Amino acid sequence: MGRPLMARCSDPKTYEDEVEEEEDEEYDEEDDEYEDDDEDEEYDEEDEDYVRWRWTWASTTTLLFLMDEFEEYNQSSLTTFTNFVDTTMALHESPKIYTFILRSPYDQEFMESSVSSWLHDVIIKQVEELCLDFFDCPEDDDYNNNDGRYILPQNIYSCEFMRKLSLTHCHFSTNLSHVNWKSLKYLSLENTTLEDPVMQYILSGSPVLESLKLVNCGGFDHISSGSLKRLLIYGHSELYYDERVLQINAPNLESVEIKGPMCTKKYMFKKVSPVLYDATLAFTQLVRFDVQHGEQQIETKYGDYQDLVTNQIKMISHAQNLTIGGWVLQILESRYLHSDTCIQVISAREVRNLPTRGKMCKILTLKIPLCARDLPGINRLLRTTPVLERLVIDLSGTHGDQEYAGDYNLLDDELNNFIPNRYWASKVLISAETLKSVEFIGYSLFTTELARFLLRHAKNLEHMHFRKTENDCAKWQRHFGRLEYFFDVVCLLLSYPRASPRVKILLV
């Protein structure tokens, strides 16, 4: 495989500049007359490499055109960029292209014919990895008035050598009737709308597809693929009004991730693999669109959302490696503090209809800030994982000070009266015989009591790790006046009774 395309631009020189350079060279020759022959040989080798690359770049099989490295985005820079790609593609001589990546703003009127021409060339040369990543131009209001998106040409649907395809802000043909992507294994679609028939043509025309990534996509109600092993869904383009059910039929699915503000979108796994290795559920806030006022509103009635989360957990409860979390959103309304991560939605009523057994879950990762409202949900999940071997509590997300208010400024009367050790005192650890490893990444005021509960019940626990983060150091300095607080916490943990005689408590 050849080197990826590289370009170097130089400013044109004036006659005066050349004269000055010649004079400088004369002085340099006098100063360097005593230099070694080794340096001359090294210079000759570098010069040789430059000359060789100057004539061989046209045969490279990897082409990357990245306009996001430009300092400015405007119509002028876009014109320069487009002309550069036009020239490069016209001079390219290799009969084969393995990788073609294009990342730039898109102007439909100015760029459509050029982009289609580039695609025509790379498809003829049997491209294997294709990425079209179009984005808005943030610094040019005139440019942003163009709402057009690139419509994929018909010849791309017959690109049978393509193994990896990534598309952002691209539209599929509305009259699509055939797709031949017989070699495609990875497909990523972002910010696009696909009707159900189009999605079905894509999946049926990709018989060896293993990985599907959908980011802010919508318009379809079915995902059906017998070869699919990995599925990632982040957000939904019909976020505010779509109450249809997305049915997923993937009998060989091994890994699934559902993230982002799912809101009213429901998911139903009709047929999935009996052995699901990895599953991630990480909802953010429940947002609805107020049509009357034309604005987004944070939903504070969590009934429907609780049902959604409960349903999704049921669908993935047989995963061996389960991750649950999401960004914390704390809404200060009156004197109540509302939070809606997945864990806190579970905690709200300590949902009774969660699956009573998750016999296959061996690794449970919770990405949460670990505040008082998280504890009932954590307890419920621990009660449904009887063969759990490893537990990870990850507090290292980019949570701001306001998001940690639930830890240090308890605004709810119920939380003001909350005593963590009393909560855990009456709880039972169902995985007491199987739990071997616990890891805390980051720290909150509720970490020690949860750790104490686990130490008291886990009979075969081998390791309990505490990993501090940079955010922890700043937090301790701000709230406790000194950075050594973490070491005090570990010393406290060492004094707690332990059910396992061989457990090691480690500070990393």
Buried (B, 14 or more C-beta within 10 A) or exposed (E): EBEBBEEEEEEEEEEEEEEEEEEEEEEEEEEEEEEEEEEEEEEEEEEEEEEEEEEEBEEBBBBBBEBEEBEEBBBEBBEEBBEBBEEBBEEBEBEEBBBBBBBBBBBEEBBBEBBBBBBBBBBEBBBBBBBBBBBEBEEBEEBEEBEEBBBBBEEBBBBEBBBBBBBBBBBBBEEBEEBBBBBBBBBBBBBBBBBEBBBBBBBBBBBEBBBBBBBBBBBBBBBBBEBBBBBBBBBBBBBBEBEEBBBBBBBBBBBBBBBBBBBBBBBEBBEBBEEBBBBBBBBBBBBBEEEEEEEEEEBEEBEBBBBBBBBBBBBBBBBBBBBBBBBBBBEEEEEEBBBBBBBBBBBBEEBEEBBEBBEBBBBBBBBBBBBBBBBBBBBBBBBBBBBBBBBBBBBBBEBEEEBBBBBEEBBBEEBEEBEBEEBBEEBEBBBBEBBBBBBBBBBBBBBBBBBBBBBBBBBBBBBBBBBBBEBBEEBBEEEEEEBEBBEEBBEEBEEBEBBBEEBEBEEE
